[in-house]
Structures are given as C-alpha cells and as structure tokens.
C-alpha cells in the first residue's frame, strides 16, 4: 500500500500529537504526585509564579498543550482539504455521469432506440 505525501504528513503530525500527549500525561502524573507529597493546594502548586521548584515542568505542560492544539488544527485542516477534494471528485463524477446520460438521450433520439 502506497502512502501519498499528504497522508504521510498527516501520519507525522498525528505521531507528534500522540508523543506530546504521552509526554504531557506523564508530566501531569509526576506533577500531581509531587503536589500530593507537598500537600499544596492545586491553585498554588500549579501556578509557576508561586512554585519555582516545578515552574519549568508547569511551563512545559502548557507548551505541550499548545503544541497538541496546533497539531490537531493541522490534522483538522488536512481532513477538511481531503473532504473538499472528495467532494470535488464526486461532483466531477456526477458531471461526467450527467454528460453521458445526455449523450445517451441524444443517441436514442437520433437512432430511434
């Protein structure tokens, strides 16, 4: 089975998305475990301005979320363009079918079928 360049790009985007998602889930688990050990309130612990010890990880989690949104938007754009291409192909096929039916009607009229 051959994969088009466009499909290959979508596969690469989705691989990046799921890698970011796995990293984010792992990071969230680590942060939540650290929060529970510290006994900190959620609002305090997850605020990088108030939690210098974990600020880098908290910022990384925000970047990962943003990256996932961006990657999903790229995948959605790919899906929309693929859908538009499918609709265009369908419209062309319908137009060809109508042309053929028109030709058949004219032939029937000319040859008395």
Buried (B, 14 or more C-beta within 10 A) or exposed (E): EEEEEEEEBBEEBBEBBEBBBEBBEEBBEEBEEBBEEEEBEEEEBBBBEEBEEBEEBBEBBEEBEEBBEBBBEBBEEBEEEEEEEEEEEEEEEEEEEEEEEEEEEEEEEEEEE
